[in-house]
């Protein structure tokens, strides 16, 4: 089972389909729109929970991103 993290949306560009979250360590983490589990667009500053995975290039990215309850 993957570890879940809490963070917030740094910025998200719905037209381009990607953005960045701010992780619990304060570092940026890339998120692609395909990793977001919501029909509503993410908003700057919104609190989220997410897991991480490696993309095809071996970079850590956010997946299973959900608005925090």
C-alpha positions as CSV (number, residue, x, y, z in Angstrom):
1,X,0.0,0.0,0.0
2,X,1.3,3.5,-0.9
3,X,1.9,6.1,1.6
4,X,-0.5,9.1,1.6
5,X,0.8,12.6,1.9
6,X,-0.9,15.9,2.6
7,X,0.0,19.1,0.8
8,X,-1.5,22.0,-1.0
9,X,-1.8,23.2,-4.6
10,X,1.0,25.6,-5.6
11,X,-0.5,26.2,-9.0
12,X,-2.5,24.2,-11.6
13,X,-3.0,25.0,-15.3
14,X,-6.1,23.1,-16.5
15,X,-5.5,24.1,-20.1
16,X,-1.9,22.7,-20.1
17,X,-3.0,19.8,-17.9
18,X,-0.4,20.0,-15.2
19,X,0.8,21.9,-12.1
20,X,2.7,21.6,-8.9
21,X,1.8,20.7,-5.3
22,X,3.7,21.7,-2.2
23,X,4.5,18.6,-0.2
24,X,4.8,18.3,3.6
25,X,8.5,18.9,3.3
26,X,7.9,22.2,1.5
27,X,9.2,20.9,-1.8
28,X,7.4,21.1,-5.1
29,X,6.0,17.9,-6.7
30,X,4.7,17.7,-10.3
31,X,1.1,16.6,-10.9
32,X,-0.4,15.8,-14.3
33,X,-4.2,16.2,-14.7
34,X,-4.4,12.4,-15.2
35,X,-3.2,12.0,-11.6
36,X,-6.1,14.1,-10.2
37,X,-9.2,12.1,-9.0
38,X,-11.7,14.9,-9.3
39,X,-14.0,16.4,-11.9
40,X,-13.4,19.9,-10.3
41,X,-10.3,21.8,-11.1
42,X,-7.7,22.2,-8.4
43,X,-7.4,25.7,-7.1
44,X,-4.2,27.5,-5.8
45,X,-3.9,27.0,-2.1
46,X,-6.4,24.1,-1.9
47,X,-5.4,21.4,0.6
48,X,-5.0,17.9,-1.0
49,X,-3.9,14.4,-0.2
50,X,-1.9,12.3,-2.7
51,X,0.4,9.4,-3.2
52,X,3.6,9.4,-5.2
53,X,4.8,7.3,-8.2
54,X,7.7,7.4,-10.7
55,X,6.9,8.6,-14.2
56,X,8.5,7.1,-17.4
57,X,11.6,9.2,-16.9
58,X,12.0,8.1,-13.2
59,X,10.9,11.4,-11.7
60,X,8.6,11.4,-8.6
61,X,5.1,12.7,-9.4
62,X,1.9,13.0,-7.5
63,X,-0.9,10.5,-8.2
64,X,-4.3,9.8,-6.8
65,X,-4.6,13.5,-5.9
66,X,-7.8,14.3,-4.0
67,X,-9.2,17.4,-2.2
68,X,-8.5,17.0,1.5
69,X,-11.6,16.4,3.6
